[in-house]
Amino acid sequence: MKIIVCLCRVPDTATRIVIGASQTTIETQGVQYIINPFDEFALEEAIRLKEKIPGSTVMVLTVGKEDAQKDLKTALAKGADEAIIIKADGPLDSLAIARLLADTITAAGGADAVWCGKQSVEDDAAAVGPMLAAMLDIPCVTRLIGFEGDAAGFTATREVEGGRESAKGSFPCVFTADKGLNKPRQAGLKEIMAAGKKPLRTQAGSAQPGSNVLQMVLPADRAAGRIVGEGVAAVAPVVDLLRNEAKVI
Ligand SMILES: Cc1cc2nc3c(=O)[nH]c(=O)nc-3n(C[C@H](O)[C@H](O)[C@H](O)COP(=O)(O)OP(=O)(O)OC[C@H]3O[C@@H](n4cnc5c(N)ncnc54)[C@H](O)[C@@H]3O)c2cc1C
């Protein structure tokens, strides 16, 4: 089985985001990048599927820059077999990213299972996975919290409002991973050393964005807090403020 994982890098959640001079992108200088947390679940599930089905391979793709090498090496150490950085110039939106990924997958002869995160915690579009499925003309099951698969097909579990839903299907398919799908493994020193010998290459790509960012704006500073009393004496004024000022009760 040919398994592909689409892995994006996002600013570490502890990073203080600064909007760049153009007001359409963030200032990347000094930003610490990590693997998108949802993509860690996608990668883990892809490796588990490979381990279950003999002869399977896992290829990891990222649209980004050379500095993605570090994170791709981590993916190789965890069990992926091959990694590609797709370098593209100019502004990229979800549509352009999905196009670059779809072109690379098609050029590689297609895939049986494509794994994405449910969304990037950077732009939160939750769009690339479903767009990719549409471009590859294969089904897509989103936001998985459970997955059982073998060569014959899969059963996927999703969280829906007030409960859970199970879907049965066959490959090829695009899956997007949610938190709780699995517990991502850590790579050991031996695997980290061996990952250096696995293929990791960079290729150029180009795709037109479907939309352009007009302006990015940081949220307004929060108003200063107010202390209205202490202990039991504070209950009545707090209730009064919640009812008559905030009007939330
Ligand atoms: C080189 C580059 C240039 C960019 N330029 C701009 C810009 O000018 N202005 C701007 O606002 N934003 C820019 N971006 C950010 C870009 O718009 C977002 O990274 C992109 O839209 C994906 O975020 P999303 O929220 O749409 O992804 P989602 O749809 O939320 O992501 C879902 C999943 O899709 C996959 N995925 C997403 N992005 C990638 C990726 N890059 N590689 C591999 N898999 C991926 C992952 O599995 C992810 O979990 C740029 C990004 C890159 C890499």
The ligand as an SDF file (V2000), in Angstrom:
LIG
                    3D

 53 58  0  0  0  0  0  0  0  0999 V2000
    5.8050   28.6460    1.2080 C   0  0  0  0  0  0  0  0  0  0  0  0
    4.5490   29.1790    1.8560 C   0  0  0  0  0  0  0  0  0  0  0  0
    4.1270   30.4790    1.5740 C   0  0  0  0  0  0  0  0  0  0  0  0
    2.9820   30.9870    2.2020 C   0  0  0  0  0  0  0  0  0  0  0  0
    2.6000   32.2570    1.9260 N   0  0  0  0  0  0  0  0  0  0  0  0
    1.5450   32.7950    2.5770 C   0  0  0  0  0  0  0  0  0  0  0  0
    1.1350   34.1380    2.3730 C   0  0  0  0  0  0  0  0  0  0  0  0
    1.7150   34.8630    1.5830 O   0  0  0  0  0  0  0  0  0  0  0  0
    0.1050   34.6310    3.0990 N   0  0  0  0  0  0  0  0  0  0  0  0
   -0.5470   33.8480    3.9990 C   0  0  0  0  0  0  0  0  0  0  0  0
   -1.4580   34.3140    4.6700 O   0  0  0  0  0  0  0  0  0  0  0  0
   -0.2180   32.5580    4.1970 N   0  0  0  0  0  0  0  0  0  0  0  0
    0.8080   32.0210    3.5240 C   0  0  0  0  0  0  0  0  0  0  0  0
    1.1700   30.7160    3.7580 N   0  0  0  0  0  0  0  0  0  0  0  0
    0.4070   29.9330    4.7050 C   0  0  0  0  0  0  0  0  0  0  0  0
   -0.5720   29.1210    3.9130 C   0  0  0  0  0  0  0  0  0  0  0  0
   -1.6610   29.8870    3.4610 O   0  0  0  0  0  0  0  0  0  0  0  0
   -1.0950   28.0420    4.8370 C   0  0  0  0  0  0  0  0  0  0  0  0
   -0.0210   27.2960    5.3080 O   0  0  0  0  0  0  0  0  0  0  0  0
   -1.9740   27.1240    4.0500 C   0  0  0  0  0  0  0  0  0  0  0  0
   -3.1350   27.8100    3.6870 O   0  0  0  0  0  0  0  0  0  0  0  0
   -2.2790   25.8970    4.8730 C   0  0  0  0  0  0  0  0  0  0  0  0
   -2.9470   26.2880    6.0280 O   0  0  0  0  0  0  0  0  0  0  0  0
   -4.4610   25.9670    6.1170 P   0  0  0  0  0  0  0  0  0  0  0  0
   -4.9840   26.5210    7.3960 O   0  0  0  0  0  0  0  0  0  0  0  0
   -5.0920   26.3980    4.8540 O   0  0  0  0  0  0  0  0  0  0  0  0
   -4.3450   24.4000    6.1900 O   0  0  0  0  0  0  0  0  0  0  0  0
   -5.4800   23.4030    6.6090 P   0  0  0  0  0  0  0  0  0  0  0  0
   -6.3770   23.1770    5.4730 O   0  0  0  0  0  0  0  0  0  0  0  0
   -6.0720   23.7960    7.9280 O   0  0  0  0  0  0  0  0  0  0  0  0
   -4.5150   22.1500    6.8170 O   0  0  0  0  0  0  0  0  0  0  0  0
   -5.0260   20.8280    6.9110 C   0  0  0  0  0  0  0  0  0  0  0  0
   -3.9210   19.8650    6.6640 C   0  0  0  0  0  0  0  0  0  0  0  0
   -3.4280   20.0210    5.3400 O   0  0  0  0  0  0  0  0  0  0  0  0
   -2.0440   19.6930    5.3100 C   0  0  0  0  0  0  0  0  0  0  0  0
   -1.2580   20.8760    4.9580 N   0  0  0  0  0  0  0  0  0  0  0  0
   -1.5500   22.1790    5.1340 C   0  0  0  0  0  0  0  0  0  0  0  0
   -0.5460   22.9640    4.7370 N   0  0  0  0  0  0  0  0  0  0  0  0
    0.4250   22.1360    4.2850 C   0  0  0  0  0  0  0  0  0  0  0  0
    1.7200   22.3350    3.7530 C   0  0  0  0  0  0  0  0  0  0  0  0
    2.2530   23.5450    3.6220 N   0  0  0  0  0  0  0  0  0  0  0  0
    2.4450   21.2470    3.3770 N   0  0  0  0  0  0  0  0  0  0  0  0
    1.9350   19.9930    3.5330 C   0  0  0  0  0  0  0  0  0  0  0  0
    0.7150   19.7520    4.0490 N   0  0  0  0  0  0  0  0  0  0  0  0
   -0.0220   20.7960    4.4120 C   0  0  0  0  0  0  0  0  0  0  0  0
   -1.6700   19.2420    6.7260 C   0  0  0  0  0  0  0  0  0  0  0  0
   -1.8690   17.8590    6.8300 O   0  0  0  0  0  0  0  0  0  0  0  0
   -2.7120   19.9920    7.5660 C   0  0  0  0  0  0  0  0  0  0  0  0
   -2.9320   19.4140    8.8270 O   0  0  0  0  0  0  0  0  0  0  0  0
    2.2720   30.1750    3.1070 C   0  0  0  0  0  0  0  0  0  0  0  0
    2.6730   28.8550    3.3790 C   0  0  0  0  0  0  0  0  0  0  0  0
    3.7940   28.3570    2.7530 C   0  0  0  0  0  0  0  0  0  0  0  0
    4.2110   26.9310    3.0570 C   0  0  0  0  0  0  0  0  0  0  0  0
  1  2  1  0
  2  3  1  0
  2 52  2  0
  3  4  2  0
  4  5  1  0
  4 50  1  0
  5  6  2  0
  6  7  1  0
  6 13  1  0
  7  8  2  0
  7  9  1  0
  9 10  1  0
 10 11  2  0
 10 12  1  0
 12 13  2  0
 13 14  1  0
 14 15  1  0
 14 50  1  0
 15 16  1  0
 16 17  1  0
 16 18  1  0
 18 19  1  0
 18 20  1  0
 20 21  1  0
 20 22  1  0
 22 23  1  0
 23 24  1  0
 24 25  2  0
 24 26  1  0
 24 27  1  0
 27 28  1  0
 28 29  2  0
 28 30  1  0
 28 31  1  0
 31 32  1  0
 32 33  1  0
 33 34  1  0
 33 48  1  0
 34 35  1  0
 35 36  1  0
 35 46  1  0
 36 37  1  0
 36 45  1  0
 37 38  2  0
 38 39  1  0
 39 40  1  0
 39 45  2  0
 40 41  1  0
 40 42  2  0
 42 43  1  0
 43 44  2  0
 44 45  1  0
 46 47  1  0
 46 48  1  0
 48 49  1  0
 50 51  2  0
 51 52  1  0
 52 53  1  0
M  END
$$$$
